[in-house]
Amino acid sequence: MTHPPTSLLVLRGEKAERRLWALLAALFALVAGVNVILAVSEAAWWQGALATLCLVVAVGCGRASRRARR
């Protein structure tokens, strides 16, 4: 049995894809910033490592945002 496509209230297209990648990059950068603050205040090395990982993901999302078709 074939189901009809789900109708979502999500914009489709290159411009919407760029915005989504940019939003993800901003969210990961925010999480990285919070983890840096926690790592410094609590002297927890693992939160610093998590902040670094989130920052790397944010940079990747930013690159994907710029690579999306304009």
N, CA, C and O atoms as a Maestro MAE file, in Angstrom:
{
 s_m_m2io_version
 :::
 2.0.0
}

f_m_ct {
 s_m_title
 :::
 protein
 m_atom[280] {
  # First column is atom index #
  i_m_mmod_type
  r_m_x_coord
  r_m_y_coord
  r_m_z_coord
  i_m_residue_number
  s_m_chain_name
  s_m_pdb_residue_name
  s_m_pdb_atom_name
  i_m_atomic_number
  :::
  1 25 0.843 -1.178 0.000 1 A "MET " " N  " 7
  2 3 0.000 0.000 0.000 1 A "MET " " CA " 6
  3 2 0.888 1.240 0.000 1 A "MET " " C  " 6
  4 15 1.830 1.338 0.786 1 A "MET " " O  " 8
  5 25 0.590 2.159 -0.862 2 A "THR " " N  " 7
  6 3 1.376 3.381 -0.984 2 A "THR " " CA " 6
  7 2 0.689 4.508 -0.230 2 A "THR " " C  " 6
  8 15 -0.511 4.742 -0.378 2 A "THR " " O  " 8
  9 25 1.473 5.194 0.576 3 A "HIS " " N  " 7
  10 3 0.937 6.319 1.344 3 A "HIS " " CA " 6
  11 2 1.202 7.618 0.597 3 A "HIS " " C  " 6
  12 15 2.236 7.756 -0.058 3 A "HIS " " O  " 8
  13 25 0.291 8.559 0.686 4 A "PRO " " N  " 7
  14 3 0.536 9.855 0.052 4 A "PRO " " CA " 6
  15 2 1.643 10.600 0.814 4 A "PRO " " C  " 6
  16 15 1.853 10.346 1.999 4 A "PRO " " O  " 8
  17 25 2.336 11.499 0.153 5 A "PRO " " N  " 7
  18 3 3.398 12.243 0.843 5 A "PRO " " CA " 6
  19 2 2.826 13.072 1.990 5 A "PRO " " C  " 6
  20 15 1.742 13.649 1.891 5 A "PRO " " O  " 8
  21 25 3.575 13.112 3.060 6 A "THR " " N  " 7
  22 3 3.160 13.891 4.225 6 A "THR " " CA " 6
  23 2 3.312 15.372 3.922 6 A "THR " " C  " 6
  24 15 4.350 15.811 3.426 6 A "THR " " O  " 8
  25 25 2.298 16.119 4.217 7 A "SER " " N  " 7
  26 3 2.388 17.560 4.001 7 A "SER " " CA " 6
  27 2 2.888 18.209 5.284 7 A "SER " " C  " 6
  28 15 2.214 18.195 6.314 7 A "SER " " O  " 8
  29 25 4.063 18.765 5.194 8 A "LEU " " N  " 7
  30 3 4.661 19.448 6.339 8 A "LEU " " CA " 6
  31 2 4.680 20.940 6.062 8 A "LEU " " C  " 6
  32 15 4.664 21.372 4.910 8 A "LEU " " O  " 8
  33 25 4.714 21.702 7.107 9 A "LEU " " N  " 7
  34 3 4.803 23.150 6.957 9 A "LEU " " CA " 6
  35 2 6.272 23.564 6.903 9 A "LEU " " C  " 6
  36 15 6.718 24.431 7.655 9 A "LEU " " O  " 8
  37 25 7.003 22.933 6.009 10 A "VAL " " N  " 7
  38 3 8.427 23.200 5.857 10 A "VAL " " CA " 6
  39 2 8.665 23.697 4.442 10 A "VAL " " C  " 6
  40 15 8.213 23.089 3.472 10 A "VAL " " O  " 8
  41 25 9.371 24.797 4.339 11 A "LEU " " N  " 7
  42 3 9.692 25.326 3.026 11 A "LEU " " CA " 6
  43 2 10.748 24.445 2.369 11 A "LEU " " C  " 6
  44 15 11.646 23.927 3.033 11 A "LEU " " O  " 8
  45 25 10.626 24.288 1.076 12 A "ARG " " N  " 7
  46 3 11.596 23.488 0.342 12 A "ARG " " CA " 6
  47 2 12.285 24.375 -0.670 12 A "ARG " " C  " 6
  48 15 11.698 25.323 -1.191 12 A "ARG " " O  " 8
  49 25 13.521 24.058 -0.938 13 A "GLY " " N  " 7
  50 3 14.276 24.827 -1.920 13 A "GLY " " CA " 6
  51 2 15.661 25.126 -1.396 13 A "GLY " " C  " 6
  52 15 15.982 24.855 -0.239 13 A "GLY " " O  " 8
  53 25 16.479 25.691 -2.271 14 A "GLU " " N  " 7
  54 3 17.865 25.971 -1.905 14 A "GLU " " CA " 6
  55 2 17.977 27.034 -0.811 14 A "GLU " " C  " 6
  56 15 18.798 26.922 0.099 14 A "GLU " " O  " 8
  57 25 17.152 28.050 -0.915 15 A "LYS " " N  " 7
  58 3 17.213 29.129 0.074 15 A "LYS " " CA " 6
  59 2 16.807 28.617 1.460 15 A "LYS " " C  " 6
  60 15 17.420 28.981 2.464 15 A "LYS " " O  " 8
  61 25 15.785 27.782 1.509 16 A "ALA " " N  " 7
  62 3 15.347 27.212 2.783 16 A "ALA " " CA " 6
  63 2 16.408 26.272 3.338 16 A "ALA " " C  " 6
  64 15 16.603 26.199 4.551 16 A "ALA " " O  " 8
  65 25 17.093 25.553 2.455 17 A "GLU " " N  " 7
  66 3 18.155 24.654 2.909 17 A "GLU " " CA " 6
  67 2 19.316 25.444 3.499 17 A "GLU " " C  " 6
  68 15 19.882 25.045 4.517 17 A "GLU " " O  " 8
  69 25 19.674 26.554 2.874 18 A "ARG " " N  " 7
  70 3 20.739 27.398 3.422 18 A "ARG " " CA " 6
  71 2 20.360 27.935 4.784 18 A "ARG " " C  " 6
  72 15 21.183 27.963 5.700 18 A "ARG " " O  " 8
  73 25 19.102 28.366 4.922 19 A "ARG " " N  " 7
  74 3 18.652 28.885 6.217 19 A "ARG " " CA " 6
  75 2 18.690 27.809 7.292 19 A "ARG " " C  " 6
  76 15 19.056 28.080 8.436 19 A "ARG " " O  " 8
  77 25 18.311 26.591 6.928 20 A "LEU " " N  " 7
  78 3 18.334 25.486 7.885 20 A "LEU " " CA " 6
  79 2 19.752 25.191 8.349 20 A "LEU " " C  " 6
  80 15 19.986 25.019 9.545 20 A "LEU " " O  " 8
  81 25 20.704 25.131 7.416 21 A "TRP " " N  " 7
  82 3 22.090 24.892 7.796 21 A "TRP " " CA " 6
  83 2 22.619 26.029 8.664 21 A "TRP " " C  " 6
  84 15 23.350 25.789 9.624 21 A "TRP " " O  " 8
  85 25 22.254 27.258 8.333 22 A "ALA " " N  " 7
  86 3 22.697 28.404 9.136 22 A "ALA " " CA " 6
  87 2 22.098 28.350 10.543 22 A "ALA " " C  " 6
  88 15 22.775 28.670 11.521 22 A "ALA " " O  " 8
  89 25 20.841 27.949 10.643 23 A "LEU " " N  " 7
  90 3 20.202 27.812 11.952 23 A "LEU " " CA " 6
  91 2 20.889 26.725 12.780 23 A "LEU " " C  " 6
  92 15 21.145 26.915 13.969 23 A "LEU " " O  " 8
  93 25 21.185 25.592 12.150 24 A "LEU " " N  " 7
  94 3 21.889 24.524 12.867 24 A "LEU " " CA " 6
  95 2 23.267 24.981 13.322 24 A "LEU " " C  " 6
  96 15 23.691 24.660 14.432 24 A "LEU " " O  " 8
  97 25 23.969 25.728 12.473 25 A "ALA " " N  " 7
  98 3 25.287 26.237 12.853 25 A "ALA " " CA " 6
  99 2 25.181 27.167 14.061 25 A "ALA " " C  " 6
  100 15 26.001 27.103 14.976 25 A "ALA " " O  " 8
  101 25 24.166 28.030 14.056 26 A "ALA " " N  " 7
  102 3 23.984 28.946 15.189 26 A "ALA " " CA " 6
  103 2 23.642 28.195 16.470 26 A "ALA " " C  " 6
  104 15 24.132 28.544 17.543 26 A "ALA " " O  " 8
  105 25 22.811 27.173 16.366 27 A "LEU " " N  " 7
  106 3 22.451 26.400 17.560 27 A "LEU " " CA " 6
  107 2 23.647 25.650 18.130 27 A "LEU " " C  " 6
  108 15 23.843 25.626 19.345 27 A "LEU " " O  " 8
  109 25 24.449 25.036 17.261 28 A "PHE " " N  " 7
  110 3 25.637 24.332 17.747 28 A "PHE " " CA " 6
  111 2 26.650 25.311 18.339 28 A "PHE " " C  " 6
  112 15 27.324 24.982 19.315 28 A "PHE " " O  " 8
  113 25 26.767 26.499 17.765 29 A "ALA " " N  " 7
  114 3 27.666 27.502 18.331 29 A "ALA " " CA " 6
  115 2 27.177 27.950 19.705 29 A "ALA " " C  " 6
  116 15 27.983 28.172 20.608 29 A "ALA " " O  " 8
  117 25 25.877 28.083 19.864 30 A "LEU " " N  " 7
  118 3 25.320 28.447 21.167 30 A "LEU " " CA " 6
  119 2 25.600 27.365 22.204 30 A "LEU " " C  " 6
  120 15 25.999 27.670 23.328 30 A "LEU " " O  " 8
  121 25 25.393 26.113 21.835 31 A "VAL " " N  " 7
  122 3 25.666 24.998 22.748 31 A "VAL " " CA " 6
  123 2 27.153 24.960 23.107 31 A "VAL " " C  " 6
  124 15 27.514 24.707 24.257 31 A "VAL " " O  " 8
  125 25 28.012 25.213 22.116 32 A "ALA " " N  " 7
  126 3 29.449 25.235 22.379 32 A "ALA " " CA " 6
  127 2 29.801 26.350 23.365 32 A "ALA " " C  " 6
  128 15 30.614 26.150 24.267 32 A "ALA " " O  " 8
  129 25 29.193 27.511 23.195 33 A "GLY " " N  " 7
  130 3 29.461 28.616 24.119 33 A "GLY " " CA " 6
  131 2 29.041 28.316 25.539 33 A "GLY " " C  " 6
  132 15 29.759 28.636 26.486 33 A "GLY " " O  " 8
  133 25 27.889 27.708 25.689 34 A "VAL " " N  " 7
  134 3 27.426 27.334 27.035 34 A "VAL " " CA " 6
  135 2 28.362 26.309 27.646 34 A "VAL " " C  " 6
  136 15 28.681 26.391 28.832 34 A "VAL " " O  " 8
  137 25 28.808 25.341 26.848 35 A "ASN " " N  " 7
  138 3 29.716 24.328 27.370 35 A "ASN " " CA " 6
  139 2 31.075 24.905 27.734 35 A "ASN " " C  " 6
  140 15 31.709 24.426 28.675 35 A "ASN " " O  " 8
  141 25 31.536 25.917 27.019 36 A "VAL " " N  " 7
  142 3 32.797 26.576 27.380 36 A "VAL " " CA " 6
  143 2 32.647 27.252 28.731 36 A "VAL " " C  " 6
  144 15 33.532 27.151 29.580 36 A "VAL " " O  " 8
  145 25 31.530 27.941 28.935 37 A "ILE " " N  " 7
  146 3 31.296 28.609 30.220 37 A "ILE " " CA " 6
  147 2 31.251 27.585 31.352 37 A "ILE " " C  " 6
  148 15 31.837 27.802 32.412 37 A "ILE " " O  " 8
  149 25 30.566 26.485 31.129 38 A "LEU " " N  " 7
  150 3 30.500 25.441 32.151 38 A "LEU " " CA " 6
  151 2 31.859 24.791 32.388 38 A "LEU " " C  " 6
  152 15 32.207 24.486 33.528 38 A "LEU " " O  " 8
  153 25 32.620 24.580 31.336 39 A "ALA " " N  " 7
  154 3 33.935 23.957 31.480 39 A "ALA " " CA " 6
  155 2 34.871 24.841 32.290 39 A "ALA " " C  " 6
  156 15 35.651 24.348 33.104 39 A "ALA " " O  " 8
  157 25 34.792 26.143 32.068 40 A "VAL " " N  " 7
  158 3 35.666 27.063 32.808 40 A "VAL " " CA " 6
  159 2 35.225 27.173 34.263 40 A "VAL " " C  " 6
  160 15 36.060 27.167 35.167 40 A "VAL " " O  " 8
  161 25 33.925 27.271 34.490 41 A "SER " " N  " 7
  162 3 33.449 27.462 35.864 41 A "SER " " CA " 6
  163 2 33.554 26.202 36.715 41 A "SER " " C  " 6
  164 15 33.764 26.288 37.925 41 A "SER " " O  " 8
  165 25 33.411 25.035 36.093 42 A "GLU " " N  " 7
  166 3 33.457 23.791 36.859 42 A "GLU " " CA " 6
  167 2 34.769 23.038 36.695 42 A "GLU " " C  " 6
  168 15 34.959 21.988 37.309 42 A "GLU " " O  " 8
  169 25 35.671 23.558 35.878 43 A "ALA " " N  " 7
  170 3 36.963 22.922 35.601 43 A "ALA " " CA " 6
  171 2 36.772 21.476 35.160 43 A "ALA " " C  " 6
  172 15 37.461 20.574 35.637 43 A "ALA " " O  " 8
  173 25 35.832 21.266 34.246 44 A "ALA " " N  " 7
  174 3 35.544 19.926 33.743 44 A "ALA " " CA " 6
  175 2 36.107 19.801 32.326 44 A "ALA " " C  " 6
  176 15 35.665 20.498 31.412 44 A "ALA " " O  " 8
  177 25 37.066 18.923 32.154 45 A "TRP " " N  " 7
  178 3 37.714 18.772 30.856 45 A "TRP " " CA " 6
  179 2 36.755 18.216 29.814 45 A "TRP " " C  " 6
  180 15 36.846 18.562 28.636 45 A "TRP " " O  " 8
  181 25 35.840 17.360 30.240 46 A "TRP " " N  " 7
  182 3 34.946 16.721 29.274 46 A "TRP " " CA " 6
  183 2 33.969 17.723 28.666 46 A "TRP " " C  " 6
  184 15 33.543 17.564 27.522 46 A "TRP " " O  " 8
  185 25 33.612 18.762 29.435 47 A "GLN " " N  " 7
  186 3 32.736 19.789 28.863 47 A "GLN " " CA " 6
  187 2 33.490 20.652 27.857 47 A "GLN " " C  " 6
  188 15 32.913 21.141 26.886 47 A "GLN " " O  " 8
  189 25 34.772 20.830 28.098 48 A "GLY " " N  " 7
  190 3 35.598 21.522 27.114 48 A "GLY " " CA " 6
  191 2 35.717 20.723 25.827 48 A "GLY " " C  " 6
  192 15 35.685 21.277 24.728 48 A "GLY " " O  " 8
  193 25 35.856 19.411 25.982 49 A "ALA " " N  " 7
  194 3 35.922 18.543 24.798 49 A "ALA " " CA " 6
  195 2 34.594 18.563 24.042 49 A "ALA " " C  " 6
  196 15 34.577 18.585 22.812 49 A "ALA " " O  " 8
  197 25 33.503 18.555 24.769 50 A "LEU " " N  " 7
  198 3 32.188 18.620 24.134 50 A "LEU " " CA " 6
  199 2 31.992 19.966 23.429 50 A "LEU " " C  " 6
  200 15 31.407 20.021 22.347 50 A "LEU " " O  " 8
  201 25 32.474 21.035 24.035 51 A "ALA " " N  " 7
  202 3 32.382 22.354 23.410 51 A "ALA " " CA " 6
  203 2 33.182 22.385 22.110 51 A "ALA " " C  " 6
  204 15 32.742 22.968 21.119 51 A "ALA " " O  " 8
  205 25 34.353 21.758 22.118 52 A "THR " " N  " 7
  206 3 35.165 21.701 20.904 52 A "THR " " CA " 6
  207 2 34.455 20.912 19.811 52 A "THR " " C  " 6
  208 15 34.448 21.312 18.647 52 A "THR " " O  " 8
  209 25 33.861 19.793 20.196 53 A "LEU " " N  " 7
  210 3 33.123 18.977 19.234 53 A "LEU " " CA " 6
  211 2 31.936 19.749 18.652 53 A "LEU " " C  " 6
  212 15 31.698 19.705 17.445 53 A "LEU " " O  " 8
  213 25 31.198 20.450 19.501 54 A "CYS " " N  " 7
  214 3 30.060 21.245 19.021 54 A "CYS " " CA " 6
  215 2 30.529 22.369 18.100 54 A "CYS " " C  " 6
  216 15 29.850 22.702 17.128 54 A "CYS " " O  " 8
  217 25 31.674 22.946 18.400 55 A "LEU " " N  " 7
  218 3 32.198 24.011 17.550 55 A "LEU " " CA " 6
  219 2 32.605 23.467 16.183 55 A "LEU " " C  " 6
  220 15 32.397 24.128 15.165 55 A "LEU " " O  " 8
  221 25 33.181 22.272 16.154 56 A "VAL " " N  " 7
  222 3 33.543 21.646 14.883 56 A "VAL " " CA " 6
  223 2 32.289 21.370 14.055 56 A "VAL " " C  " 6
  224 15 32.283 21.588 12.844 56 A "VAL " " O  " 8
  225 25 31.235 20.893 14.700 57 A "VAL " " N  " 7
  226 3 29.977 20.630 13.994 57 A "VAL " " CA " 6
  227 2 29.377 21.945 13.487 57 A "VAL " " C  " 6
  228 15 28.841 21.994 12.379 57 A "VAL " " O  " 8
  229 25 29.465 23.008 14.290 58 A "ALA " " N  " 7
  230 3 28.940 24.306 13.866 58 A "ALA " " CA " 6
  231 2 29.680 24.815 12.629 58 A "ALA " " C  " 6
  232 15 29.066 25.367 11.717 58 A "ALA " " O  " 8
  233 25 30.988 24.631 12.603 59 A "VAL " " N  " 7
  234 3 31.768 25.051 11.431 59 A "VAL " " CA " 6
  235 2 31.350 24.230 10.212 59 A "VAL " " C  " 6
  236 15 31.227 24.768 9.112 59 A "VAL " " O  " 8
  237 25 31.135 22.942 10.403 60 A "GLY " " N  " 7
  238 3 30.681 22.095 9.294 60 A "GLY " " CA " 6
  239 2 29.326 22.515 8.776 60 A "GLY " " C  " 6
  240 15 29.102 22.537 7.565 60 A "GLY " " O  " 8
  241 25 28.422 22.846 9.673 61 A "CYS " " N  " 7
  242 3 27.091 23.315 9.252 61 A "CYS " " CA " 6
  243 2 27.197 24.644 8.521 61 A "CYS " " C  " 6
  244 15 26.477 24.880 7.550 61 A "CYS " " O  " 8
  245 25 28.084 25.507 8.978 62 A "GLY " " N  " 7
  246 3 28.286 26.786 8.304 62 A "GLY " " CA " 6
  247 2 28.826 26.608 6.893 62 A "GLY " " C  " 6
  248 15 28.409 27.301 5.965 62 A "GLY " " O  " 8
  249 25 29.752 25.676 6.740 63 A "ARG " " N  " 7
  250 3 30.280 25.384 5.406 63 A "ARG " " CA " 6
  251 2 29.201 24.800 4.499 63 A "ARG " " C  " 6
  252 15 29.119 25.138 3.318 63 A "ARG " " O  " 8
  253 25 28.376 23.922 5.064 64 A "ALA " " N  " 7
  254 3 27.276 23.345 4.270 64 A "ALA " " CA " 6
  255 2 26.291 24.436 3.860 64 A "ALA " " C  " 6
  256 15 25.713 24.379 2.775 64 A "ALA " " O  " 8
  257 25 26.102 25.421 4.722 65 A "SER " " N  " 7
  258 3 25.201 26.527 4.410 65 A "SER " " CA " 6
  259 2 25.749 27.343 3.236 65 A "SER " " C  " 6
  260 15 24.991 27.766 2.362 65 A "SER " " O  " 8
  261 25 27.047 27.559 3.220 66 A "ARG " " N  " 7
  262 3 27.633 28.331 2.134 66 A "ARG " " CA " 6
  263 2 27.737 27.525 0.849 66 A "ARG " " C  " 6
  264 15 27.727 28.095 -0.241 66 A "ARG " " O  " 8
  265 25 27.839 26.190 0.966 67 A "ARG " " N  " 7
  266 3 27.943 25.325 -0.209 67 A "ARG " " CA " 6
  267 2 26.601 25.094 -0.894 67 A "ARG " " C  " 6
  268 15 26.554 24.737 -2.071 67 A "ARG " " O  " 8
  269 25 25.525 25.296 -0.165 68 A "ALA " " N  " 7
  270 3 24.187 25.077 -0.756 68 A "ALA " " CA " 6
  271 2 24.026 26.001 -1.952 68 A "ALA " " C  " 6
  272 15 24.563 27.108 -1.977 68 A "ALA " " O  " 8
  273 25 23.289 25.537 -2.927 69 A "ARG " " N  " 7
  274 3 23.120 26.342 -4.150 69 A "ARG " " CA " 6
  275 2 22.500 27.682 -3.833 69 A "ARG " " C  " 6
  276 15 21.582 27.781 -3.019 69 A "ARG " " O  " 8
  277 25 23.001 28.691 -4.468 70 A "ARG " " N  " 7
  278 3 22.513 30.050 -4.218 70 A "ARG " " CA " 6
  279 2 21.479 30.433 -5.231 70 A "ARG " " C  " 6
  280 15 20.950 31.544 -5.184 70 A "ARG " " O  " 8
  :::
 }
 m_bond[279] {
  # First column is bond index #
  i_m_from
  i_m_to
  i_m_order
  :::
  1 1 2 1
  2 2 3 1
  3 3 4 2
  4 3 5 1
  5 5 6 1
  6 6 7 1
  7 7 8 2
  8 7 9 1
  9 9 10 1
  10 10 11 1
  11 11 12 2
  12 11 13 1
  13 13 14 1
  14 14 15 1
  15 15 16 2
  16 15 17 1
  17 17 18 1
  18 18 19 1
  19 19 20 2
  20 19 21 1
  21 21 22 1
  22 22 23 1
  23 23 24 2
  24 23 25 1
  25 25 26 1
  26 26 27 1
  27 27 28 2
  28 27 29 1
  29 29 30 1
  30 30 31 1
  31 31 32 2
  32 31 33 1
  33 33 34 1
  34 34 35 1
  35 35 36 2
  36 35 37 1
  37 37 38 1
  38 38 39 1
  39 39 40 2
  40 39 41 1
  41 41 42 1
  42 42 43 1
  43 43 44 2
  44 43 45 1
  45 45 46 1
  46 46 47 1
  47 47 48 2
  48 47 49 1
  49 49 50 1
  50 50 51 1
  51 51 52 2
  52 51 53 1
  53 53 54 1
  54 54 55 1
  55 55 56 2
  56 55 57 1
  57 57 58 1
  58 58 59 1
  59 59 60 2
  60 59 61 1
  61 61 62 1
  62 62 63 1
  63 63 64 2
  64 63 65 1
  65 65 66 1
  66 66 67 1
  67 67 68 2
  68 67 69 1
  69 69 70 1
  70 70 71 1
  71 71 72 2
  72 71 73 1
  73 73 74 1
  74 74 75 1
  75 75 76 2
  76 75 77 1
  77 77 78 1
  78 78 79 1
  79 79 80 2
  80 79 81 1
  81 81 82 1
  82 82 83 1
  83 83 84 2
  84 83 85 1
  85 85 86 1
  86 86 87 1
  87 87 88 2
  88 87 89 1
  89 89 90 1
  90 90 91 1
  91 91 92 2
  92 91 93 1
  93 93 94 1
  94 94 95 1
  95 95 96 2
  96 95 97 1
  97 97 98 1
  98 98 99 1
  99 99 100 2
  100 99 101 1
  101 101 102 1
  102 102 103 1
  103 103 104 2
  104 103 105 1
  105 105 106 1
  106 106 107 1
  107 107 108 2
  108 107 109 1
  109 109 110 1
  110 110 111 1
  111 111 112 2
  112 111 113 1
  113 113 114 1
  114 114 115 1
  115 115 116 2
  116 115 117 1
  117 117 118 1
  118 118 119 1
  119 119 120 2
  120 119 121 1
  121 121 122 1
  122 122 123 1
  123 123 124 2
  124 123 125 1
  125 125 126 1
  126 126 127 1
  127 127 128 2
  128 127 129 1
  129 129 130 1
  130 130 131 1
  131 131 132 2
  132 131 133 1
  133 133 134 1
  134 134 135 1
  135 135 136 2
  136 135 137 1
  137 137 138 1
  138 138 139 1
  139 139 140 2
  140 139 141 1
  141 141 142 1
  142 142 143 1
  143 143 144 2
  144 143 145 1
  145 145 146 1
  146 146 147 1
  147 147 148 2
  148 147 149 1
  149 149 150 1
  150 150 151 1
  151 151 152 2
  152 151 153 1
  153 153 154 1
  154 154 155 1
  155 155 156 2
  156 155 157 1
  157 157 158 1
  158 158 159 1
  159 159 160 2
  160 159 161 1
  161 161 162 1
  162 162 163 1
  163 163 164 2
  164 163 165 1
  165 165 166 1
  166 166 167 1
  167 167 168 2
  168 167 169 1
  169 169 170 1
  170 170 171 1
  171 171 172 2
  172 171 173 1
  173 173 174 1
  174 174 175 1
  175 175 176 2
  176 175 177 1
  177 177 178 1
  178 178 179 1
  179 179 180 2
  180 179 181 1
  181 181 182 1
  182 182 183 1
  183 183 184 2
  184 183 185 1
  185 185 186 1
  186 186 187 1
  187 187 188 2
  188 187 189 1
  189 189 190 1
  190 190 191 1
  191 191 192 2
  192 191 193 1
  193 193 194 1
  194 194 195 1
  195 195 196 2
  196 195 197 1
  197 197 198 1
  198 198 199 1
  199 199 200 2
  200 199 201 1
  201 201 202 1
  202 202 203 1
  203 203 204 2
  204 203 205 1
  205 205 206 1
  206 206 207 1
  207 207 208 2
  208 207 209 1
  209 209 210 1
  210 210 211 1
  211 211 212 2
  212 211 213 1
  213 213 214 1
  214 214 215 1
  215 215 216 2
  216 215 217 1
  217 217 218 1
  218 218 219 1
  219 219 220 2
  220 219 221 1
  221 221 222 1
  222 222 223 1
  223 223 224 2
  224 223 225 1
  225 225 226 1
  226 226 227 1
  227 227 228 2
  228 227 229 1
  229 229 230 1
  230 230 231 1
  231 231 232 2
  232 231 233 1
  233 233 234 1
  234 234 235 1
  235 235 236 2
  236 235 237 1
  237 237 238 1
  238 238 239 1
  239 239 240 2
  240 239 241 1
  241 241 242 1
  242 242 243 1
  243 243 244 2
  244 243 245 1
  245 245 246 1
  246 246 247 1
  247 247 248 2
  248 247 249 1
  249 249 250 1
  250 250 251 1
  251 251 252 2
  252 251 253 1
  253 253 254 1
  254 254 255 1
  255 255 256 2
  256 255 257 1
  257 257 258 1
  258 258 259 1
  259 259 260 2
  260 259 261 1
  261 261 262 1
  262 262 263 1
  263 263 264 2
  264 263 265 1
  265 265 266 1
  266 266 267 1
  267 267 268 2
  268 267 269 1
  269 269 270 1
  270 270 271 1
  271 271 272 2
  272 271 273 1
  273 273 274 1
  274 274 275 1
  275 275 276 2
  276 275 277 1
  277 277 278 1
  278 278 279 1
  279 279 280 2
  :::
 }
}
